[in-house]
Amino acid sequence: MPRRSATMLASTMLLIALFCAALLIKVPYSEMSPGPTYNTLGSQGGQQVITISGHKTYPTSGNLNMVTVEVTNADYRMNLVEAVSGWLQHAVAVVPSNTLYPSGQTEQQSEQQNAEEFTASQDSAKAAALGELHIPVGNEVIVSAVVEGTPSVGKLHAGDAVVAVDGTKVTDPTQVATLVTRHQPGQAVVFTVVPPGKSAGDTQQVTVVTAKNPSTGKAYVGIEPGTEHTFPFDININLGDVGGPSAGLMFSLGIIDKLQPTNLTDGRFVAGTGTIDDNGNVGPIGGISMKIIAARSAGAQYFFTPAANCAEASADTPAGLRLIKVTTLSGALADLGDVRSGNLAALPGCGK
């Protein structure tokens, strides 16, 4: 065989061997890509994303879209070829797995955390929206979680509103432990609770026999008390298979648009992201580069971008998408006013 042919054959075989090896080499990376977007003013699966009952609502138009990212699951092991391929694609982000699943977090644990964050973000979004509209919001003590293997399992449930303990009205989560530890281990505690989805008048008496806390030696029942808002009318957010806290801002805007007569978008396509707290402060999120791609692909013209995410978002903004830097819910509402009036020069871009 001629030397040149032999060299080419050897090189080809080496490349094939290297490629096969790369397919077998697993790397500690995961993949993120643009996910679906949902119009908070529209419907999903035949049901309105935001439904409000017990208060007057107004017609809306246009889009106030929340955005998502899709990620490989916690058990997926990416090989070197897939990682390199992802790095070369514009609409894919390859990131260290521990940024998505910290400390070896399982898929189930991640889903549970995302679901809890999504529920909390909805609660804060409702509170921030009603606060912006000067509609009073109350609070109640709830069972945030029930610890496995403790006396409360099967008796108290996450989401139960705790009205009283042993007949003493409860208004703060710290009261629960104080009232329980008045007992000796083995004694009974009577909780007055309202199960999730029930009205305030549908109280139940639940008796739980205390046990000895292995850490303190005092009586305990094994619940984690917390607080939750109470609202003067029903606001429901109907989205399944979505998790995390990053839709808070867009949920607040969607709720406000339905509760007041001004059409916030005036028919335009606005998308955005950002966590929100009870006071309407907007916080940063993950996956911003994938989210702006998802927004523009869906047709968005404007994108609310948390201030802390502006640098990354502005580094590679899709053509035709205008980033609007946002720090508060009230600021976002003012920006929508400028969009409606055509005063685009007043919009706080990510370069400002």
C-alpha positions in Angstrom: 0.0 0.0 0.0 1.4 3.4 -0.9 2.7 5.4 2.0 0.3 8.3 1.4 -2.7 5.9 1.4 -1.5 4.2 4.5 -1.1 7.5 6.3 -4.6 8.6 5.3 -6.0 5.3 6.4 -4.2 5.5 9.7 -5.4 9.1 10.2 -9.0 8.1 9.4 -8.9 5.2 11.8 -7.5 7.4 14.5 -10.2 10.0 14.0 -12.9 7.2 14.2 -11.3 5.9 17.4 -11.2 9.4 18.9 -14.8 10.0 17.9 -15.9 6.7 19.5 -13.9 7.6 22.6 -15.6 11.0 22.8 -19.0 9.2 22.6 -18.1 7.2 25.6 -16.6 10.0 27.7 -19.2 11.5 30.0 -18.8 15.1 31.1 -20.4 16.9 34.1 -22.5 19.2 32.0 -26.2 19.8 31.2 -28.0 21.4 28.4 -30.4 24.4 28.4 -32.5 25.4 25.4 -35.4 27.8 24.8 -38.7 26.5 26.2 -42.3 27.4 25.5 -43.7 30.8 26.3 -47.2 31.4 27.8 -49.4 34.5 27.5 -50.6 35.3 30.9 -53.5 37.1 29.3 -54.4 34.1 27.1 -55.4 30.5 27.6 -53.5 27.2 27.8 -55.1 23.8 27.3 -58.5 25.4 26.9 -58.4 27.3 30.1 -57.4 30.9 30.9 -54.0 31.1 32.4 -55.2 33.7 35.0 -58.8 33.4 36.2 -60.3 35.9 38.7 -63.7 35.6 40.4 -65.4 37.8 43.0 -64.1 41.0 41.5 -64.8 43.0 38.4 -62.4 42.3 35.5 -61.8 44.0 32.2 -61.0 42.9 28.6 -57.4 42.6 27.6 -55.5 42.2 24.3 -52.0 41.6 23.2 -49.4 39.5 25.0 -47.7 39.6 28.4 -45.8 36.3 28.0 -43.8 34.5 30.6 -40.9 32.5 29.2 -39.3 29.1 30.1 -36.2 27.1 29.5 -35.9 23.4 28.9 -33.1 21.5 30.6 -31.8 17.9 30.5 -32.8 15.9 33.5 -30.7 15.2 36.5 -29.9 11.6 35.5 -28.8 12.5 32.0 -25.1 12.0 31.4 -23.9 14.1 28.4 -21.0 12.8 26.4 -18.1 14.9 25.0 -19.5 15.0 21.5 -22.9 16.4 22.7 -21.2 19.0 24.9 -19.0 20.2 22.0 -22.1 20.2 19.7 -24.0 22.3 22.2 -21.2 24.8 22.7 -21.3 25.4 18.9 -25.0 26.0 18.8 -26.4 29.5 19.3 -29.7 28.4 20.7 -28.3 25.9 23.2 -26.4 26.6 26.5 -24.1 23.9 27.9 -23.6 24.6 31.7 -22.0 22.7 34.6 -24.6 20.2 35.9 -24.2 21.4 39.5 -25.6 24.8 38.5 -28.9 23.2 37.7 -28.8 20.3 40.2 -26.7 21.4 43.1 -25.1 18.8 45.5 -26.2 15.8 43.5 -29.9 16.8 43.6 -32.2 14.2 42.1 -34.8 14.9 39.4 -37.6 14.4 41.9 -36.0 16.8 44.4 -35.5 19.4 41.7 -39.1 19.1 40.5 -40.3 19.4 44.1 -38.2 22.5 44.7 -39.3 24.1 41.4 -43.0 23.4 42.2 -42.6 25.0 45.7 -40.8 28.0 44.1 -43.6 28.3 41.5 -46.3 28.3 44.1 -44.5 30.9 46.3 -43.9 33.1 43.2 -47.7 33.0 42.4 -48.5 34.0 46.0 -46.0 37.0 45.9 -47.2 37.9 42.4 -50.8 38.2 43.6 -49.8 40.2 46.7 -47.6 42.6 44.6 -50.4 43.1 42.0 -53.1 43.8 44.6 -50.7 46.1 46.5 -50.0 48.1 43.4 -53.8 48.5 43.0 -54.2 49.4 46.7 -56.4 46.3 47.4 -55.8 45.1 51.0 -54.1 41.7 51.4 -54.1 39.6 54.6 -51.9 36.8 56.1 -52.5 33.5 57.7 -50.3 30.9 59.4 -50.1 27.6 57.4 -48.4 24.2 57.6 -45.6 24.6 55.1 -44.4 21.1 55.4 -44.9 17.9 57.5 -41.7 16.0 58.5 -41.7 12.3 57.6 -41.8 9.9 60.6 -43.3 12.5 63.0 -46.7 12.5 64.8 -48.3 14.9 62.3 -48.0 12.6 59.3 -51.5 11.7 58.2 -53.1 14.2 60.5 -51.9 17.7 59.4 -51.1 18.4 55.8 -49.0 21.0 53.9 -51.3 24.0 53.1 -53.5 23.6 56.2 -54.3 27.0 57.6 -53.6 27.0 61.4 -56.3 29.0 63.1 -55.6 28.0 66.7 -53.6 25.7 68.9 -55.3 24.4 72.0 -57.9 27.1 71.5 -55.4 29.9 71.4 -55.6 32.0 68.2 -52.5 31.8 66.1 -51.3 34.9 64.1 -47.6 34.2 63.8 -45.7 31.0 62.9 -43.5 31.2 66.0 -46.6 30.8 68.2 -47.0 27.2 67.1 -43.8 25.9 68.6 -44.3 27.9 71.7 -47.8 26.5 72.3 -46.7 22.9 71.4 -43.7 22.9 73.8 -46.0 23.8 76.7 -46.8 20.1 76.7 -44.8 17.2 77.7 -43.9 14.6 75.1 -46.8 12.1 74.8 -49.5 14.7 75.5 -52.1 15.7 73.0 -52.3 19.0 71.2 -55.5 20.2 69.5 -55.0 22.1 66.2 -57.9 24.1 64.7 -57.2 24.2 60.9 -58.8 25.0 57.6 -57.8 22.5 54.9 -56.6 23.9 51.5 -59.4 25.0 49.3 -61.9 25.3 52.1 -63.5 28.6 53.3 -62.6 30.2 56.6 -65.7 28.8 58.3 -64.8 25.2 57.4 -62.6 24.6 60.4 -61.6 21.1 61.7 -60.2 20.0 65.0 -57.2 17.8 64.7 -55.6 16.1 67.7 -51.9 15.2 67.5 -50.0 13.3 70.2 -46.7 14.9 70.7 -43.3 13.1 70.7 -39.9 13.9 72.1 -37.9 16.0 69.8 -34.6 14.2 69.3 -32.7 17.5 69.1 -34.1 19.4 72.1 -35.9 16.8 74.2 -39.0 18.9 74.2 -42.5 18.0 72.8 -42.9 18.4 69.1 -45.4 17.4 66.4 -43.2 17.6 63.3 -44.5 20.5 61.2 -42.8 23.5 59.7 -45.2 26.5 60.1 -45.1 29.4 57.7 -47.2 32.2 56.4 -49.4 32.7 53.3 -51.4 35.6 52.0 -55.1 35.7 52.1 -56.9 37.6 49.3 -60.3 39.3 49.2 -61.3 37.4 46.0 -60.1 34.3 44.1 -57.1 34.6 41.7 -56.0 31.3 40.1 -53.0 30.7 37.9 -53.6 27.6 35.8 -50.4 26.3 34.4 -49.1 22.8 34.7 -45.6 21.4 34.2 -44.0 24.8 34.9 -41.8 25.4 37.8 -39.4 27.9 39.4 -39.9 31.5 40.6 -39.0 33.5 37.4 -42.6 34.2 36.1 -43.5 36.4 39.1 -43.3 39.7 37.3 -45.3 38.6 34.3 -48.0 37.1 36.5 -48.3 40.3 38.4 -48.7 42.3 35.2 -51.3 39.8 33.9 -53.3 40.1 37.1 -53.2 43.9 37.0 -54.2 44.0 33.4 -57.4 42.1 34.1 -58.3 44.1 37.3 -58.1 47.6 35.9 -59.6 49.2 32.7 -56.3 50.3 31.0 -55.2 47.9 28.4 -51.5 47.5 29.4 -50.1 46.4 26.1 -52.6 48.0 23.7 -52.3 44.9 21.6 -48.5 44.7 21.5 -46.5 41.6 22.2 -44.5 42.0 25.4 -42.6 39.2 27.2 -40.4 39.2 30.2 -39.0 37.4 33.2 -38.1 38.1 36.8 -38.8 37.0 40.3 -41.0 39.3 42.4 -41.5 39.8 46.1 -44.5 41.0 48.0 -43.5 44.6 47.6 -43.1 44.5 43.9 -39.3 44.3 43.7 -38.0 42.4 40.7 -35.1 40.0 41.0 -32.7 38.1 38.7 -33.3 34.7 37.1 -31.3 32.0 35.3 -31.2 31.1 31.7 -31.7 34.6 30.4 -30.0 34.0 27.0 -32.3 31.1 26.3 -35.4 33.1 27.4 -34.8 36.0 25.1 -34.4 33.6 22.2 -37.7 31.9 23.2 -39.5 35.3 23.5 -38.3 36.6 20.1 -39.2 33.2 18.4 -42.7 33.6 19.8 -43.0 37.1 18.3 -42.2 39.4 21.2 -41.2 42.9 20.4 -40.3 44.0 24.0 -38.7 42.0 26.8 -38.7 43.0 30.5 -35.2 42.1 31.7 -34.2 42.1 35.4 -31.4 44.7 35.9 -29.0 42.0 37.2 -29.5 40.0 34.0 -29.0 42.9 31.6 -25.3 42.4 30.8 -25.8 38.8 29.7 -29.0 39.6 27.8 -27.6 42.6 25.9 -24.5 40.6 24.9 -26.5 38.7 22.3 -30.0 40.1 21.9 -32.0 38.7 19.0 -32.8 41.1 16.2 -36.1 42.8 16.6 -36.3 42.4 20.4 -36.0 45.5 22.6 -34.8 44.9 26.1 -36.4 46.9 28.9 -34.4 47.0 32.2 -36.8 46.5 35.1 -36.3 46.7 38.9 -39.9 47.1 40.2 -43.4 46.3 39.2 -44.4 50.0 39.3 -41.5 50.7 37.0 -42.7 48.0 34.6 -46.2 49.6 34.6 -44.7 53.0 33.8 -42.6 51.4 30.9 -45.8 49.9 29.5 -47.3 53.3 29.5 -44.4 54.6 27.4 -44.8 51.7 25.0 -48.5 52.5 24.6 -47.8 56.2 23.9 -44.9 55.5 21.6 -42.4 57.2 23.9 -39.8 54.6 23.3 -36.8 56.9 24.0 -37.9 56.9 27.7 -37.6 53.1 28.0 -34.7 52.1 30.3 -32.7 49.8 28.0 -30.1 47.4 29.3 -27.3 49.7 28.1 -28.5 52.6 30.2 
